Each structure stands twice: as C-alpha cells, then as structure tokens.
Amino acid sequence: MVHENGDFEESAHLSSAGSLDMGAIVKALFEEGSNGYVRPDHGRMIFDETGRPGYGLYDRALGAVYLQGIWEGLHVQTRKGKVAI
C-alpha cells in the first residue's frame, strides 16, 4: 500500500492483498516464453522475525513459492491444452 506522502507498507504476495494481479503478470511472462528470473522483491517480517524492514526471509520465501506455484499451474494446464488463471 502506498500512502499519499509516498510512504509505503509491504503487503502479502497474494493479488488480493496488493494493487497488482500477480496471476496475470506471471501468466503474461509465461505466455511470452520468458526464461528469466522472477523473484519477490521485499517481504514483511512474519513469525516473530527481526531484521532490516522489508527484507523478511520467511515472507520472501513464501513469495518465491507463490510465484513458482502460479508458474507450475500454468505449465500443467498448458500441457492439458488449457490455460485459465
């Protein structure tokens, strides 16, 4: 979430928690045949983790798994002749 003064807050990786449709973004990359790296940028501090704000290890790991899950879902659906996300 971005505030009027330009400050922002990290949000969960699910599309419903932010302002971007991550499924649509990953689908576009998939359909274009992208073979580059995709990774979450920042993460929240969760599970009582402490450290530098925006660089929570656990939440970034969850984000990476989330993105991989979307990619894998597209791959499986494409093999079956349909893509719907």
C-alpha positions as CSV (number, residue, x, y, z in Angstrom):
1,M,0.0,0.0,0.0
2,V,1.3,3.5,-0.9
3,H,0.3,6.5,1.2
4,E,-0.3,10.0,-0.1
5,N,3.0,11.2,1.3
6,G,4.9,8.4,-0.7
7,D,5.5,6.1,2.3
8,F,4.5,2.5,1.6
9,E,3.8,-0.7,3.5
10,E,4.8,-4.2,2.5
11,S,1.8,-6.5,1.8
12,A,1.4,-10.2,1.4
13,H,2.1,-11.6,-2.0
14,L,-1.4,-12.6,-2.9
15,S,-3.0,-10.4,-5.5
16,S,-5.9,-9.7,-3.2
17,A,-3.5,-8.1,-0.7
18,G,-1.9,-5.6,-3.0
19,S,-2.5,-3.5,-6.1
20,L,-1.2,-5.9,-8.8
21,D,-2.7,-9.0,-10.3
22,M,0.3,-11.4,-9.8
23,G,-1.5,-14.2,-11.6
24,A,-2.0,-12.0,-14.7
25,I,1.6,-10.8,-14.6
26,V,3.1,-14.3,-14.3
27,K,0.7,-15.6,-17.0
28,A,1.9,-12.8,-19.4
29,L,5.5,-13.8,-18.7
30,F,4.6,-17.5,-19.2
31,E,2.8,-16.9,-22.5
32,E,5.7,-14.8,-23.9
33,G,8.0,-17.7,-23.2
34,S,10.1,-15.8,-20.6
35,N,13.0,-17.8,-19.2
36,G,14.4,-15.1,-17.0
37,Y,14.4,-14.9,-13.2
38,V,11.4,-13.9,-11.3
39,R,11.6,-13.3,-7.5
40,P,9.7,-11.4,-4.8
41,D,11.2,-8.0,-4.0
42,H,10.5,-7.1,-0.4
43,G,8.9,-9.1,2.3
44,R,7.2,-8.4,5.6
45,M,8.6,-9.5,8.9
46,I,6.5,-12.5,10.0
47,F,6.8,-15.3,12.5
48,D,8.4,-13.0,15.1
49,E,11.4,-12.5,12.7
50,T,13.6,-9.4,13.3
51,G,15.9,-7.7,10.9
52,R,16.0,-5.0,8.3
53,P,12.5,-3.8,7.4
54,G,11.4,-5.1,4.0
55,Y,13.8,-8.0,4.0
56,G,12.0,-10.7,5.9
57,L,13.4,-14.0,4.9
58,Y,10.3,-16.1,5.6
59,D,7.9,-13.8,3.7
60,R,10.2,-13.6,0.7
61,A,10.5,-17.4,0.7
62,L,6.7,-17.6,0.7
63,G,6.6,-15.1,-2.2
64,A,9.0,-17.2,-4.2
65,V,6.9,-20.3,-3.6
66,Y,3.7,-18.4,-4.5
67,L,5.2,-17.3,-7.9
68,Q,6.6,-20.8,-8.6
69,G,3.1,-22.2,-7.8
70,I,1.5,-19.9,-10.4
71,W,4.1,-20.8,-13.0
72,E,3.7,-24.6,-12.3
73,G,-0.1,-24.3,-12.5
74,L,0.2,-22.6,-15.9
75,H,2.7,-25.2,-17.1
76,V,0.4,-28.1,-16.0
77,Q,-2.7,-26.5,-17.5
78,T,-0.9,-25.9,-20.8
79,R,0.1,-29.5,-21.1
80,K,-3.5,-30.4,-20.8
81,G,-4.4,-27.9,-23.6
82,K,-5.9,-25.2,-21.5
83,V,-4.7,-22.1,-19.6
84,A,-7.1,-20.5,-17.1
85,I,-5.9,-18.4,-14.2
